[in-house]
């Protein structure tokens, strides 16, 4: 597999230290030292392959460490905090990702046999070692960067193979469940989508449970298992991440942003902001601005890969 990894690394070597979209639909890459605040983000459902260096990802109270030749799957939108590290030899962090499209997964599922699923309350994110077959599919899709005329014809084929190989692995049930109606994961996904679109509103767990067609107790158990957060904790993380993004972008004062994301008390907002990010809003903004200036970043770009 080392030869395959070397070739993929070379193909991804033009990635920047932010999310770098490629000419291949849903395929992105990132390389180098990434400011901490860009890795505190809402991560899209994806398959992510680590090529060089390592990454630590914390969701709720769960922390995972990803090394080269491992991949992780996120099956729902998740607010998370990450850090990236160069390799022991000093080579920069390098990773590629495929954003999940449930429609493509569903079409693939119609063509293959359904193996047995996972437990009732499985997590919506995890990590596993990459297999030679999965790595080979990644290599073929990345080679298309050098053959752009072939992307339209071949990228969908290679994307299906990547998804097929993931479906065969320990995280396969996640992909099956996000694309299969009436599974617990897909039902939780309905509630997550509503929170994402209405995070500034007051939510009631009873209402969310109704959207998911689950009892309140079952909904709470499923939601916590999938996201490592309670529904209210999830909403709070979404609010704070949006608030930080707006603050860094200069879209208002801390007080106006606090009200805009749904807080009724600026003091409570400041306390909870500091609890998550380590500093209250005004001091955090100074720190981020200083770090960007020192790193030579004239502007800010969100990274979630």
RAKAZI-V158220 format. One record per run of one state. SS is the DSSP state (H for helix, E for strand, C for the rest). FROM is the first residue (numbers start at 1). LEN is the number of residues. If there is no record, write none. Layout:
SS_FROM_LEN ; SS_FROM_LEN
This chain:
C_1_1 ; H_2_10 ; C_12_8 ; E_20_2 ; C_22_5 ; E_27_5 ; C_32_4 ; H_36_4 ; E_40_4 ; C_44_2 ; E_46_7 ; C_53_1 ; E_54_6 ; C_60_2 ; E_62_5 ; C_67_3 ; E_70_5 ; C_75_3 ; E_78_8 ; C_86_8 ; E_94_6 ; C_100_2 ; H_102_8 ; C_110_15 ; E_125_5 ; C_130_2 ; H_132_15 ; C_147_1 ; H_148_21 ; C_169_3 ; H_172_7 ; C_179_5 ; H_184_14 ; C_198_7 ; H_205_7 ; C_212_4 ; H_216_12 ; C_228_3 ; H_231_18 ; C_249_5 ; H_254_7 ; C_261_5 ; H_266_12 ; C_278_3 ; H_281_15 ; C_296_10
